[in-house]
Amino acid sequence: MYGENSHNMPIGLAMSFSSNPEALKVFLKMSNAEQDKIMLQALEAGSVREVQKMVDGLSHPPRAK
């Protein structure tokens, strides 16, 4: 489901992607190095809410000013 990095996917990140399929599409288009960076950020996150916010940011990036 998550490509080459599926065996490393933190459960909290996988659960956050299940509630945001658009973010999952963005994630799957990333290089392995970019995916690894996202997974590391998820592991270092302090809460599930923080992981969800990170995932939601993938599908709704901040607008340029």
C-alpha positions as CSV (number, residue, x, y, z in Angstrom):
1,M,0.0,0.0,0.0
2,Y,2.7,2.5,0.9
3,G,5.3,1.2,-1.5
4,E,8.9,0.4,-0.6
5,N,8.7,2.0,2.8
6,S,5.5,0.2,4.0
7,H,7.4,-2.0,6.5
8,N,8.7,1.2,8.2
9,M,5.4,3.1,8.4
10,P,4.6,4.2,12.0
11,I,1.1,3.1,12.9
12,G,0.1,6.7,13.9
13,L,1.1,7.9,10.4
14,A,-0.8,5.1,8.7
15,M,-3.9,5.9,10.7
16,S,-3.6,9.6,9.8
17,F,-3.3,8.7,6.1
18,S,-6.5,6.6,6.4
19,S,-8.4,9.7,7.3
20,N,-6.8,11.8,4.6
21,P,-6.5,9.9,1.2
22,E,-5.4,13.1,-0.6
23,A,-2.3,13.3,1.7
24,L,-1.6,9.7,1.0
25,K,-1.5,10.4,-2.7
26,V,1.0,13.2,-2.2
27,F,3.1,10.9,0.1
28,L,3.2,8.1,-2.5
29,K,4.5,10.5,-5.2
30,M,7.4,11.5,-2.9
31,S,10.9,10.0,-3.3
32,N,12.0,7.3,-0.7
33,A,14.1,9.9,1.0
34,E,11.2,12.3,1.3
35,Q,9.0,9.5,2.6
36,D,11.7,8.6,5.2
37,K,11.8,12.2,6.4
38,I,8.0,12.3,6.9
39,M,8.1,8.9,8.7
40,L,10.9,10.2,11.0
41,Q,8.9,13.3,11.8
42,A,5.9,11.2,12.7
43,L,8.0,9.1,15.0
44,E,9.4,12.2,16.7
45,A,6.0,13.8,17.0
46,G,4.7,14.5,20.5
47,S,1.1,13.5,19.8
48,V,-1.3,11.9,17.4
49,R,-2.8,15.4,16.8
50,E,0.6,16.6,15.7
51,V,1.0,13.7,13.2
52,Q,-2.5,14.4,11.8
53,K,-1.6,18.1,11.4
54,M,1.5,17.1,9.6
55,V,-0.4,14.8,7.3
56,D,-3.1,17.3,6.6
57,G,-0.4,19.8,5.7
58,L,0.6,17.5,2.8
59,S,-2.7,17.8,1.1
60,H,-3.3,21.4,2.1
61,P,0.1,23.2,1.9
62,P,0.2,26.8,3.3
63,R,-0.6,29.5,0.8
64,A,2.1,31.8,-0.4
65,K,1.8,35.4,0.8
